[in-house]
Amino acid sequence: MAEATPLYDSYSRAPLRFERGEGVWLIAENGERYLDFAAGVAVNSLGHSHPHLVETLKAQAEKLWHTSNLYEAPGQERLASRLVANTFADKVFFTNSGAEAIECAIKTARRYHFHKGHPEKFHIITFDGAFHGRTTATIAAGGNEKYIEGFGPKAPGFDKVPFGDLDAVKAAITEATAGILIEPVQGEGGVRPVDPEFLRALRTICDDHGLLLLLDEVQSGVGRTGRLFAHEWAGITPDIMGIAKGIGGGFPFGACLATEEAASGMVAGTHGSTYGGNPLAMAVGNAVLDVVLGDGFLEHVNDMSLVFRQGLESLKDRYPDEIVEVRGQGLLLGIKAKRPVADLIKAVRAEHMLGVGAGDNVMRLVPPLTVTADEIREGLARIERALDHLKAAA
Ligand SMILES: *Cc1c(COP(=O)(O)O)cnc(C)c1O
């Protein structure tokens, strides 16, 4: 299959062909079962084939698929009001992906200042190691040269500063600054949690300078870190937030949440999406919230995080030549490898377990939030076998 493919060559795919999923397991065409701690890059928040999601999607599929945003949208209103009731936000715009959620966040921030009579304020301060998506604006926001190279002039208005450097943030603020955009936990960048103290300082800086705080919780949101949203750990709220991944549980959609004030520039005709907030997506999003907002769900995530984290730390103690560090929060965890992380991921895959690569030589471990303690112990045993094989081969 690897040679002549009708697909773009822009992905380097692992030679696995999956056909079915059940909870934390993926089953390949040849019948082999894989323990899925990649979860479609932190997307399958409730695992594969969750009965409530399957039932909901089937029922919606028999009623209505799509109407566009020409008409009122009861599914959007229901999901938006539940998001509003459980967050800082007053207003929600639905998108089809994470990158579009961040695009909307950027547009909302710029438009806010325009609306207030300051069209010159369109610069957004961003951080080293960030990832915000693959559109032309979000690659500029992420600032990773690998993703920018060859795609024409980099979209203007993004000022990158070193990760965690408050003085650099202050120095980067000018008359043209609209806001600050940050992931509370960098996912793609190497599972790097931002110090809660730093997030609180950014909130203060934004308040002092009339800037908007934009959070990218596309990966860290919807229960992934053990709170509904990761910024809750720092006790602050943003003005604007992009979400996606976990909210769809595998159905592709995202959302941009904002306070009434931050969204005040987004008047009729300023933004739109043909599919955004499609009835199928909204039905699934509401079903995901039924589960994630249910009694004890976040407590379960925190309990599982503890089990997993302790197990990983113990592996680090026993394999100091292989594991440099265990990082992350909740069930957004990572292990920084000594050898090239691709080798570790491959060795883990040979044990029929899936992890995801990230920056800084890290393997991300982002199981479905419904994972059980037994499944985590199974995962730890497989990682340990992989480490033994690597050690024996070295
Ligand atoms: C995945 C991700 C995105 C992009 O989401 P897509 O759905 O791939 O467009 C943006 N920001 C963060 C933090 C992500 O993890």
Residues whose N, C-alpha, C, O or C-beta is under 5 A from the ligand:
A	BS01	LIG	S97 G98 A99 E100 F131 H132 G133 E183 G187 D216 V218 Q219 A244
